[in-house]
Amino acid sequence: MDKYVPPYDITEEMLELTSEITEDLGRLSNVDDLERLPRLRRVNRIKSIQSSLAIENNTLSLEQVTDVINGKRVLGPQDDILAVKNAFAVYKMLPELDPVSLDDLKKAHGVMMNGLVEGAGELRTSSVGVINEQGKVIHVAPPHDMVKGLMEQLFDWLKTSKAQMLIRSSIFHYEFEFIHPFADGNGRTGRLWQTALLASWKPIFEWIPIESIIKDNQEEYYRAIGLSTSEGKSNRFILFMLGVIKKAVAELARDTRSHQSHISNQINALMSVIETYPMSAVELMEKLGMEYFCFHDRDIAPEGATLKETNNNLDKIVPIIKSEMERTGIKLLWGTANCFNNPRYMCGAGTSPNAEVFAYAAAQIKKALEITVELGGQGYVFWGGREGYDTLLNTDMAKEQDNMAYLMKMAVDYGRSIGFTGDFYIEPKPKEPTKHQYDFDVSTVLAFLRKYGLDKDFKMNIEANHATLAGHTFQHELRVARDNGVFGSIDANQGDMLLGWDTDQFPTDLYNTTMCMYEVLKSGGFTNGGLNFDAKARRASYTGEDIFLSYIAGMDAFAYGLIAADKIISDGVIDNFVADRYGSYNSGIGKNISEKTTSFEELEKYALENAEPLPESGKQEYLEALVNQYIISAGRDL
């Protein structure tokens, strides 16, 4: 018995189209590297799914399908939502599927239609017909008892056919729809399988949304199937699909060029390493070339029902972190305890009016210190947020501050006793959630430290947005810390001046980063501290690409700031201006004032004998414009 060969003719028009598509694919591969565009791949995957399901009357929009795939809650028919989840799962399986295996086809159908129909993944056992939107039967499929044999014949042909894959996949698509091997889901499965066949020939087809072009030409799609059936060969359908594929390839080339035109070579290089998101923190740091990380104890391991259980959770994860640090060379900048989120800390930790809460906080800090030492941390941070009060009517301020100082003193003593040689930091924060916090700003914290004799043990971990919330600039807080010898480390965030809460945005303000790095350089640089991105992407930025770009933007912002600040200092333009502005203190009465050798009587005599003083212009606008020019120049130098 001769092997089955689906009826079709190879025409000059088909050959011309396949040649053009192959040439287009060649140009696409040479010009645009889709592997560097994970966002575009994901968008195209979602377009494929939404379009293929829309042909089957799925009601979800592209935005809703995107939300379903991203795990967001969507209001819509449950079957439509499930269909999206199933389709996303099966499209992810494409690299694992053998497109010439009937068993793999049934497996794919089983995933595609799971929970939607009975007998998902099994060939139909009853007769079916295709009905159009008007309720008219447009195709009666072969009897169910012939389906198995017809599908085996079709796959035998598929395995041995020498037809060009563009044509072969289109023939298979038509024959599949003609046989209609499943009780339901044939349309979406047939379109999926042509994509699988094409991807086995050219992997780029996994990301080409052919289905969206079919949806846009849905009537022609069904007409091509009908004409091929009436003519007894698949020519019409082959030509239709070749036209669809050519258009889809052309659109991909356009989209990749458009996408790449807005992305720098540097970002493209970094984006080339992005694979599937989400990924572990270590993977993120490796791909971005980060050398340090920080930890909050409750971020690396969940709280248990008891402190003992929580500590056991930490004991399980810390060896894993340590092993990854050894493997990658990534080091720990600082650790801290989250004595903030749990309701037990609603009235503070070290400042709690409840002694049992104080004891719990001490135990938690002890454990966090031990982990910091075990991982070789260069610092340990105290950050409050709840160390304050909402009303003095129920608050013993003196007692709360005494207790906080005692907790910090115990932490220092214990840390040194177990081998901690790094810096202890306090992170000032003025408000949110408590109305008035004891660590309001650098000046307030400095007064606290000096009162309790802790100023030799602690430095500042300064966050930009906390400075904003305190009514200061980032530079102001850094300057106060520098002038008082307590500059330590930085949480490199920014906030929004229009918002009254801590937004933890990735930094992009080049003026702020320049003035920050100016203060860092003038401090002699970091010793044990560094720039920590205690930040998060905006709510509307939720993709893996967004996370990468957020870190890149933040690091670049500080890199520009460092270059500009270094040039400002090297050129001496601000130092010289400031020195000139205070030059009157270098001689005469000014020198006496500087050396503290004058008196009220002498100063009065001087004022009476000399003309009315006239201060020189501060030239603020000039200096701000000058800084801007250095920032612009830094950009040119890179």
C-alpha positions as CSV (number, residue, x, y, z in Angstrom):
1,M,0.0,0.0,0.0
2,D,1.4,3.4,-1.0
3,K,2.0,5.9,1.7
4,Y,-0.6,8.7,2.2
5,V,0.3,12.0,0.5
6,P,-2.0,15.0,1.2
7,P,-3.3,16.4,-2.2
8,Y,-1.6,19.7,-3.1
9,D,0.3,21.3,-6.0
10,I,3.5,23.3,-5.8
11,T,3.0,26.5,-7.8
12,E,5.3,29.3,-8.9
13,E,3.5,31.6,-6.5
14,M,4.2,29.3,-3.6
15,L,7.9,29.0,-4.5
16,E,8.2,32.8,-4.9
17,L,6.6,33.4,-1.4
18,T,8.8,30.8,0.3
19,S,11.9,32.3,-1.2
20,E,10.9,35.8,-0.1
21,I,10.1,34.6,3.4
22,T,13.4,32.8,3.7
23,E,15.3,36.0,2.5
24,D,13.3,38.1,5.1
25,L,14.2,35.7,7.8
26,G,17.9,35.9,6.8
27,R,17.8,39.7,7.0
28,L,16.0,39.5,10.4
29,S,18.6,37.2,11.8
30,N,21.5,39.3,10.6
31,V,20.1,42.7,11.6
32,D,17.9,42.2,14.7
33,D,18.8,39.8,17.5
34,L,15.5,38.8,19.1
35,E,17.3,37.1,21.9
36,R,18.3,40.6,23.3
37,L,14.6,41.6,23.4
38,P,12.9,39.6,26.1
39,R,10.1,42.1,26.5
40,L,9.3,41.9,22.7
41,R,9.3,38.1,22.9
42,R,6.9,38.1,25.8
43,V,4.6,40.7,24.1
44,N,4.6,38.5,21.0
45,R,3.8,35.4,22.9
46,I,0.9,37.1,24.6
47,K,-0.4,38.4,21.2
48,S,-0.2,34.9,19.8
49,I,-2.3,33.5,22.7
50,Q,-4.9,36.3,22.7
51,S,-5.3,36.2,19.0
52,S,-5.6,32.4,18.7
53,L,-8.2,32.3,21.5
54,A,-10.1,35.3,20.2
55,I,-10.7,33.4,17.0
56,E,-12.4,30.8,19.2
57,N,-14.6,33.6,20.7
58,N,-12.6,34.1,23.9
59,T,-13.8,37.5,25.2
60,L,-10.6,38.7,27.0
61,S,-8.8,41.7,25.6
62,L,-5.0,41.8,25.1
63,E,-4.7,43.8,28.4
64,Q,-6.7,41.2,30.3
65,V,-4.7,38.3,28.8
66,T,-1.6,40.1,29.9
67,D,-2.9,40.5,33.4
68,V,-3.9,36.8,33.6
69,I,-0.4,35.7,32.5
70,N,1.2,38.1,35.0
71,G,-0.9,36.6,37.8
72,K,-3.2,39.5,38.3
73,R,-6.9,39.2,39.1
74,V,-9.1,39.6,36.1
75,L,-12.9,39.9,35.9
76,G,-14.2,37.7,33.1
77,P,-15.6,34.3,32.2
78,Q,-13.8,31.6,34.2
79,D,-13.4,29.4,31.1
80,D,-11.9,32.3,29.2
81,I,-9.4,32.9,32.0
82,L,-8.6,29.2,32.2
83,A,-8.1,29.0,28.4
84,V,-5.5,31.7,28.7
85,K,-3.6,30.0,31.5
86,N,-3.7,26.7,29.6
87,A,-2.5,28.3,26.3
88,F,0.4,30.1,28.1
89,A,1.4,26.8,29.7
90,V,1.4,24.9,26.4
91,Y,3.2,27.7,24.4
92,K,6.0,27.5,27.1
93,M,6.3,23.8,26.3
94,L,7.1,24.4,22.6
95,P,10.9,23.7,22.9
96,E,10.1,20.4,24.6
97,L,7.5,19.1,22.0
98,D,8.4,16.9,19.1
99,P,6.3,18.3,16.2
100,V,6.3,15.0,14.3
101,S,5.0,13.0,17.3
102,L,1.2,12.3,17.5
103,D,1.7,11.5,21.2
104,D,3.2,15.0,21.8
105,L,0.3,16.6,19.9
106,K,-2.2,14.8,22.2
107,K,-0.1,15.9,25.2
108,A,-0.2,19.5,24.0
109,H,-4.0,19.3,23.4
110,G,-4.4,17.9,26.9
111,V,-2.7,20.9,28.4
112,M,-4.5,23.4,26.1
113,M,-8.0,22.0,27.0
114,N,-7.4,20.9,30.6
115,G,-10.5,21.7,32.6
116,L,-12.4,23.0,29.5
117,V,-13.6,19.8,27.9
118,E,-13.9,16.1,28.8
119,G,-11.3,13.9,27.1
120,A,-8.6,16.6,26.8
121,G,-5.6,15.0,25.1
122,E,-7.7,12.2,23.6
123,L,-8.9,11.7,20.0
124,R,-12.6,12.2,19.6
125,T,-15.0,9.4,19.8
126,S,-18.0,11.0,18.1
127,S,-18.7,12.8,14.9
128,V,-18.3,16.6,14.7
129,G,-18.9,19.4,12.3
130,V,-17.8,23.0,12.0
131,I,-20.5,25.6,12.3
132,N,-20.0,29.3,11.4
133,E,-21.3,32.3,13.3
134,Q,-24.6,32.1,11.4
135,G,-25.1,28.6,12.6
136,K,-24.5,27.0,9.2
137,V,-22.5,23.8,9.0
138,I,-19.5,24.6,6.8
139,H,-17.6,21.4,7.3
140,V,-18.4,17.8,8.3
141,A,-15.3,16.1,9.7
142,P,-14.5,12.4,8.9
143,P,-16.2,9.8,11.1
144,H,-14.6,9.3,14.5
145,D,-13.6,5.7,13.8
146,M,-11.3,7.0,11.0
147,V,-9.6,9.7,13.0
148,K,-6.8,7.6,14.5
149,G,-5.8,6.1,11.2
150,L,-5.9,9.5,9.4
151,M,-3.8,11.2,12.0
152,E,-1.2,8.4,11.9
153,Q,-1.0,8.7,8.2
154,L,-0.7,12.4,8.4
155,F,2.2,12.2,10.9
156,D,3.9,9.4,8.8
157,W,3.8,11.8,5.8
158,L,5.0,14.7,8.0
159,K,8.1,12.7,9.1
160,T,9.2,11.7,5.6
161,S,8.0,14.6,3.4
162,K,10.7,16.6,1.6
163,A,8.5,19.6,1.1
164,Q,9.9,22.9,2.3
165,M,8.8,23.5,5.9
166,L,6.8,26.6,5.2
167,I,4.7,24.6,2.8
168,R,4.7,21.4,4.8
169,S,3.5,23.1,8.0
170,S,0.7,24.8,6.1
171,I,-0.4,21.5,4.6
172,F,-0.4,19.9,8.0
173,H,-2.4,22.8,9.4
174,Y,-5.1,22.4,6.7
175,E,-5.2,18.6,7.0
176,F,-5.4,18.8,10.8
177,E,-8.4,21.1,10.6
178,F,-10.0,18.9,7.9
179,I,-9.7,15.8,10.1
180,H,-10.7,17.7,13.2
181,P,-9.2,15.0,15.5
182,F,-10.4,16.3,18.9
183,A,-13.9,17.0,20.2
184,D,-13.0,20.7,20.8
185,G,-10.0,22.9,20.6
186,N,-8.9,21.9,17.1
187,G,-8.5,25.5,15.8
188,R,-6.1,26.7,18.6
189,T,-4.2,23.4,18.6
190,G,-3.8,23.4,14.8
191,R,-2.4,26.9,14.9
192,L,-0.1,26.0,17.8
193,W,1.2,23.0,15.9
194,Q,2.1,24.9,12.8
195,T,4.1,27.3,15.0
196,A,5.8,24.2,16.6
197,L,6.7,22.9,13.1
198,L,8.0,26.2,12.0
199,A,10.0,26.7,15.2
200,S,11.6,23.2,14.7
201,W,12.9,24.7,11.4
202,K,13.7,28.2,12.5
203,P,13.5,28.7,16.3
204,I,12.6,32.4,15.8
205,F,9.1,31.3,14.8
206,E,8.5,30.5,18.5
207,W,8.2,34.3,19.0
208,I,6.5,35.4,15.7
209,P,2.8,36.0,16.4
210,I,1.4,34.4,13.2
211,E,-1.9,33.9,15.1
212,S,-2.4,37.7,15.3
213,I,-2.3,38.0,11.5
214,I,-4.7,35.1,11.2
215,K,-7.1,36.9,13.6
216,D,-6.9,40.1,11.6
217,N,-7.8,38.1,8.5
218,Q,-10.2,35.6,10.1
219,E,-12.7,35.5,7.2
220,E,-10.1,34.9,4.7
221,Y,-8.7,32.1,6.9
222,Y,-12.0,30.2,7.0
223,R,-12.6,30.9,3.3
224,A,-9.2,29.4,2.4
225,I,-10.1,26.3,4.4
226,G,-13.5,26.1,2.7
227,L,-12.0,26.6,-0.8
228,S,-9.3,24.0,-0.3
229,T,-12.0,21.5,0.9
230,S,-14.2,22.2,-2.1
231,E,-11.3,21.9,-4.5
232,G,-10.0,18.7,-2.9
233,K,-6.4,20.0,-2.3
234,S,-4.8,22.5,0.1
235,N,-3.4,25.0,-2.4
236,R,-5.6,27.9,-1.4
237,F,-4.8,27.4,2.3
238,I,-1.1,27.1,1.6
239,L,-1.1,30.4,-0.3
240,F,-3.1,32.1,2.4
241,M,-0.7,30.9,5.2
242,L,2.4,31.8,3.2
243,G,1.0,35.3,2.9
244,V,0.2,35.4,6.6
245,I,3.7,34.2,7.5
246,K,5.4,36.8,5.2
247,K,3.4,39.6,6.8
248,A,4.2,38.3,10.4
249,V,7.9,38.2,9.6
250,A,7.8,41.7,8.2
251,E,6.0,43.0,11.3
252,L,8.6,41.3,13.6
253,A,11.4,43.0,11.7
254,R,9.7,46.4,12.1
255,D,9.0,45.8,15.8
256,T,12.6,44.7,16.5
257,R,14.1,47.7,14.7
258,S,11.7,50.0,16.6
259,H,12.5,48.4,19.9
260,Q,16.3,48.4,19.4
261,S,16.4,52.0,18.2
262,H,15.4,53.1,21.7
263,I,17.9,51.0,23.6
264,S,21.6,51.7,24.0
265,N,24.3,49.2,23.1
266,Q,25.1,49.0,26.8
267,I,21.6,48.1,27.8
268,N,21.3,45.7,24.9
269,A,24.4,43.9,26.1
270,L,22.9,43.6,29.6
271,M,19.5,42.6,28.3
272,S,21.0,39.8,26.3
273,V,21.6,37.9,29.5
274,I,18.0,38.1,30.7
275,E,16.2,34.8,30.5
276,T,13.0,33.9,32.2
277,Y,11.7,36.1,35.0
278,P,11.3,35.8,37.9
279,M,14.9,34.8,38.8
280,S,16.7,34.6,42.1
281,A,18.4,37.6,43.7
282,V,21.8,35.9,43.1
283,E,21.0,35.5,39.4
284,L,20.0,39.1,39.1
285,M,23.2,40.3,40.8
286,E,25.4,38.0,38.7
287,K,23.8,39.3,35.4
288,L,24.2,42.9,36.5
289,G,27.7,42.5,37.8
290,M,26.9,43.5,41.3
291,E,29.6,42.9,43.9
292,Y,27.6,43.4,47.2
293,F,24.2,42.8,48.6
294,C,22.4,43.7,51.8
295,F,19.8,41.7,53.7
296,H,16.8,42.2,56.1
297,D,16.4,39.1,58.2
298,R,12.7,38.7,57.4
299,D,13.3,39.0,53.6
300,I,15.7,36.1,53.4
301,A,13.5,33.7,55.5
302,P,9.8,33.8,56.6
303,E,8.7,34.3,60.1
304,G,7.5,31.1,61.8
305,A,4.9,30.6,64.5
306,T,7.6,31.1,67.2
307,L,11.0,32.7,67.4
308,K,12.6,29.3,67.5
309,E,10.8,28.3,64.3
310,T,11.9,31.6,62.7
311,N,15.5,31.0,63.7
312,N,15.4,27.5,62.3
313,N,14.1,29.0,59.0
314,L,17.1,31.4,59.0
315,D,19.5,28.5,59.8
316,K,18.3,26.7,56.7
317,I,18.8,29.6,54.3
318,V,22.0,31.1,55.6
319,P,24.2,28.1,54.5
320,I,22.7,28.4,51.0
321,I,23.4,32.2,50.9
322,K,27.0,31.5,52.1
323,S,27.5,28.9,49.4
324,E,26.3,31.2,46.7
325,M,28.6,34.0,48.0
326,E,31.5,31.6,47.8
327,R,30.6,30.5,44.3
328,T,30.0,34.0,42.9
329,G,32.4,36.2,45.0
330,I,29.5,38.5,45.9
331,K,30.0,40.0,49.4
332,L,27.7,41.2,52.1
333,L,27.7,45.0,52.6
334,W,25.4,45.0,55.7
335,G,22.7,43.2,57.5
336,T,19.7,44.3,59.6
337,A,16.7,43.0,61.5
338,N,13.2,44.0,60.4
339,C,11.8,45.1,63.8
340,F,9.1,46.9,62.0
341,N,6.5,45.0,60.0
342,N,5.2,42.5,62.6
343,P,2.2,43.8,64.7
344,R,4.2,43.1,67.9
345,Y,6.2,46.2,66.9
346,M,3.3,48.5,66.4
347,C,4.5,50.7,69.3
348,G,8.2,50.3,68.6
349,A,10.9,47.7,69.2
350,G,13.6,49.1,71.4
351,T,11.2,51.9,72.4
352,S,8.2,49.7,73.0
353,P,6.3,50.3,76.3
354,N,6.1,46.5,76.6
355,A,9.2,44.8,78.1
356,E,8.4,41.5,76.4
357,V,8.5,43.2,73.0
358,F,11.9,44.8,73.9
359,A,13.2,41.3,74.8
360,Y,11.9,39.9,71.5
361,A,13.6,42.7,69.5
362,A,16.9,42.1,71.3
363,A,16.7,38.4,70.4
364,Q,15.9,39.2,66.8
365,I,18.8,41.7,66.5
366,K,21.1,39.1,68.2
367,K,20.3,36.6,65.5
368,A,20.7,39.1,62.7
369,L,24.1,40.1,64.0
370,E,25.2,36.5,64.1
371,I,24.2,36.0,60.5
372,T,25.9,39.2,59.5
373,V,29.2,38.0,61.1
374,E,28.8,34.5,59.6
375,L,28.4,36.0,56.1
376,G,31.3,38.5,56.6
377,G,29.2,41.6,56.6
378,Q,31.0,45.0,56.6
379,G,28.2,46.7,58.5
380,Y,25.1,46.4,60.6
381,V,22.1,48.8,60.3
382,F,19.6,50.0,62.8
383,W,16.6,51.3,61.0
384,G,13.5,52.4,62.9
385,G,10.3,53.6,61.5
386,R,8.3,52.7,64.6
387,E,10.8,54.0,67.1
388,G,8.8,57.1,68.0
389,Y,5.3,58.2,69.1
390,D,2.0,59.5,67.8
391,T,1.1,61.5,71.0
392,L,2.9,62.5,74.2
393,L,-0.2,61.9,76.2
394,N,0.7,58.2,76.5
395,T,4.5,58.4,76.0
396,D,7.4,58.4,78.4
397,M,9.9,59.9,75.9
398,A,12.9,59.8,78.2
399,K,12.4,56.1,79.1
400,E,11.9,55.1,75.5
401,Q,15.1,56.8,74.4
402,D,17.0,55.4,77.4
403,N,15.8,51.9,76.5
404,M,16.7,52.4,72.8
405,A,20.2,53.5,73.8
406,Y,20.6,50.4,76.1
407,L,19.5,48.1,73.2
408,M,22.1,49.7,70.9
409,K,24.8,49.5,73.5
410,M,24.1,45.8,74.0
411,A,24.2,45.2,70.3
412,V,27.6,46.9,70.0
413,D,29.0,44.9,72.9
414,Y,27.6,41.5,71.6
415,G,28.7,42.2,68.1
416,R,32.3,42.9,69.1
417,S,32.3,39.8,71.3
418,I,31.4,37.5,68.4
419,G,34.0,39.1,66.1
420,F,32.1,41.8,64.3
421,T,34.7,44.4,63.1
422,G,32.5,46.5,60.8
423,D,30.6,49.6,61.3
424,F,27.2,50.0,63.1
425,Y,24.8,52.4,61.3
426,I,21.7,54.2,62.1
427,E,19.3,55.1,59.3
428,P,17.5,58.3,60.0
429,K,13.8,58.4,59.1
430,P,11.5,61.3,60.1
431,K,8.0,59.8,59.9
432,E,5.8,57.1,58.5
433,P,4.2,55.3,60.1
434,T,4.7,57.1,63.4
435,K,4.2,60.8,63.5
436,H,7.4,61.7,65.3
437,Q,10.4,59.4,65.2
438,Y,13.4,59.7,67.4
439,D,15.8,59.2,64.5
440,F,14.3,62.1,62.6
441,D,17.4,63.3,60.8
442,V,21.2,63.2,61.1
443,S,21.3,66.1,63.5
444,T,18.7,64.5,65.8
445,V,20.4,61.1,65.7
446,L,23.8,62.7,66.4
447,A,22.5,64.5,69.5
448,F,21.1,61.1,70.7
449,L,24.3,59.3,70.1
450,R,26.4,62.0,71.9
451,K,24.0,62.0,74.8
452,Y,24.4,58.3,75.4
453,G,28.1,58.0,74.5
454,L,27.4,56.0,71.3
455,D,28.9,58.5,68.8
456,K,32.2,56.5,68.6
457,D,30.3,53.3,67.8
458,F,27.8,54.5,65.2
459,K,27.8,56.1,61.7
460,M,24.9,57.1,59.4
461,N,23.3,55.1,56.7
462,I,21.6,57.9,54.8
463,E,18.6,57.4,52.5
464,A,17.8,60.2,50.0
465,N,14.0,60.0,50.4
466,H,14.2,60.0,54.2
467,A,16.1,63.3,53.9
468,T,13.2,64.6,51.7
469,L,10.6,63.5,54.2
470,A,12.6,65.4,56.9
471,G,12.4,68.6,54.8
472,H,16.1,68.4,53.8
473,T,18.0,67.8,50.7
474,F,20.0,64.6,50.3
475,Q,23.1,66.6,50.2
476,H,22.3,68.4,53.4
477,E,22.1,65.1,55.3
478,L,25.3,63.9,53.8
479,R,27.0,67.2,54.6
480,V,25.9,67.1,58.3
481,A,27.2,63.5,58.5
482,R,30.5,64.4,56.8
483,D,31.1,67.5,58.9
484,N,30.6,65.5,62.1
485,G,32.6,62.5,61.1
486,V,29.7,60.0,61.1
487,F,29.3,59.5,57.3
488,G,29.0,55.7,56.7
489,S,26.8,54.3,54.0
490,I,23.9,55.2,51.6
491,D,20.6,53.8,50.7
492,A,20.6,55.0,47.1
493,N,16.9,55.7,46.6
494,Q,15.0,58.8,45.6
495,G,11.5,59.9,46.5
496,D,8.8,62.2,45.1
497,M,8.7,65.7,46.5
498,L,4.9,65.7,45.9
499,L,4.3,62.6,48.0
500,G,4.5,62.5,51.8
501,W,5.6,58.9,52.2
502,D,8.6,56.7,51.4
503,T,8.3,55.7,47.8
504,D,11.7,53.9,47.5
505,Q,12.2,54.8,43.9
506,F,15.3,53.9,41.9
507,P,17.4,57.0,41.5
508,T,17.4,58.9,38.2
509,D,18.0,62.5,39.3
510,L,21.5,63.3,38.0
511,Y,21.7,66.5,40.0
512,N,21.1,64.7,43.3
513,T,23.4,61.9,42.5
514,T,26.2,64.4,41.5
515,M,25.8,66.3,44.8
516,C,25.7,63.0,46.7
517,M,28.9,61.7,45.1
518,Y,30.4,65.2,45.7
519,E,29.9,64.7,49.5
520,V,31.1,61.1,49.3
521,L,34.3,62.1,47.6
522,K,34.8,65.0,50.0
523,S,34.4,62.5,52.9
524,G,37.3,60.4,51.5
525,G,35.0,57.8,49.9
526,F,33.4,54.8,51.6
527,T,35.2,52.7,54.2
528,N,32.9,49.9,55.1
529,G,29.8,51.4,53.5
530,G,28.5,51.6,49.9
531,L,25.6,52.4,47.7
532,N,22.7,50.1,48.4
533,F,19.6,50.1,46.2
534,D,16.9,49.7,48.8
535,A,14.4,50.4,46.1
536,K,11.6,48.9,44.0
537,A,10.3,49.4,40.5
538,R,7.1,51.4,40.1
539,R,3.8,49.5,40.3
540,A,3.3,49.8,36.5
541,S,6.7,48.4,35.9
542,Y,6.4,44.7,36.5
543,T,8.4,42.8,34.0
544,G,11.8,41.2,34.3
545,E,13.1,43.8,31.8
546,D,11.8,46.6,34.0
547,I,13.7,45.3,37.0
548,F,16.9,45.1,35.1
549,L,16.4,48.6,33.6
550,S,15.6,50.0,37.0
551,Y,19.0,48.8,38.4
552,I,20.8,49.9,35.3
553,A,19.2,53.4,35.5
554,G,20.1,53.7,39.1
555,M,23.7,52.6,38.7
556,D,24.2,54.8,35.7
557,A,22.8,57.8,37.5
558,F,25.4,57.4,40.3
559,A,28.1,56.7,37.7
560,Y,27.3,59.9,36.0
561,G,27.2,61.7,39.3
562,L,30.6,60.3,40.3
563,I,32.2,61.4,37.1
564,A,30.7,64.9,37.4
565,A,31.5,65.2,41.1
566,D,35.1,64.1,40.6
567,K,35.6,66.7,37.8
568,I,34.1,69.4,39.9
569,I,36.4,68.6,42.8
570,S,39.5,68.2,40.5
571,D,38.8,71.6,38.9
572,G,38.3,73.2,42.3
573,V,35.5,75.4,41.0
574,I,33.2,75.1,44.0
575,D,36.1,74.9,46.6
576,N,37.6,78.0,45.1
577,F,34.4,79.9,45.1
578,V,33.6,79.0,48.7
579,A,37.1,79.8,49.8
580,D,36.8,83.2,48.1
581,R,33.4,83.8,49.7
582,Y,34.8,83.3,53.2
583,G,38.1,84.9,52.4
584,S,37.5,87.8,54.9
585,Y,38.2,85.4,57.7
586,N,41.8,84.9,56.5
587,S,43.1,88.3,57.7
588,G,42.4,91.2,60.0
589,I,39.4,91.0,62.2
590,G,38.2,88.0,60.4
591,K,41.3,86.0,61.3
592,N,40.8,87.0,64.9
593,I,37.3,85.6,64.7
594,S,38.5,82.4,63.1
595,E,41.2,82.0,65.7
596,K,38.8,82.8,68.6
597,T,41.0,85.6,69.9
598,T,38.7,88.5,69.8
599,S,36.0,89.9,72.1
600,F,32.7,91.8,72.0
601,E,34.5,95.0,72.8
602,E,36.9,94.6,69.9
603,L,34.2,93.6,67.5
604,E,32.1,96.6,68.5
605,K,35.0,99.0,68.1
606,Y,35.7,97.5,64.6
607,A,32.0,97.9,63.5
608,L,31.9,101.5,64.7
609,E,35.0,102.5,62.9
610,N,34.2,100.9,59.6
611,A,31.6,101.5,56.9
612,E,28.3,99.5,56.6
613,P,29.3,96.0,55.5
614,L,28.1,94.8,52.0
615,P,28.1,91.0,51.5
616,E,29.1,89.7,48.0
617,S,26.6,87.9,45.8
618,G,26.2,84.2,46.5
619,K,25.8,83.5,42.8
620,Q,23.6,80.5,43.5
621,E,22.1,80.4,40.0
622,Y,25.6,80.5,38.4
623,L,26.8,77.6,40.6
624,E,23.8,75.5,39.9
625,A,24.2,76.1,36.1
626,L,27.9,75.2,36.5
627,V,27.0,71.9,38.1
628,N,24.6,71.3,35.2
629,Q,27.4,71.8,32.7
630,Y,29.6,69.3,34.5
631,I,26.7,66.8,34.4
632,I,26.3,67.4,30.7
633,S,30.0,67.0,30.1
634,A,30.0,63.7,32.1
635,G,27.5,62.4,29.6
636,R,29.7,63.4,26.7
637,D,32.7,61.7,28.2
638,L,31.1,58.3,28.5
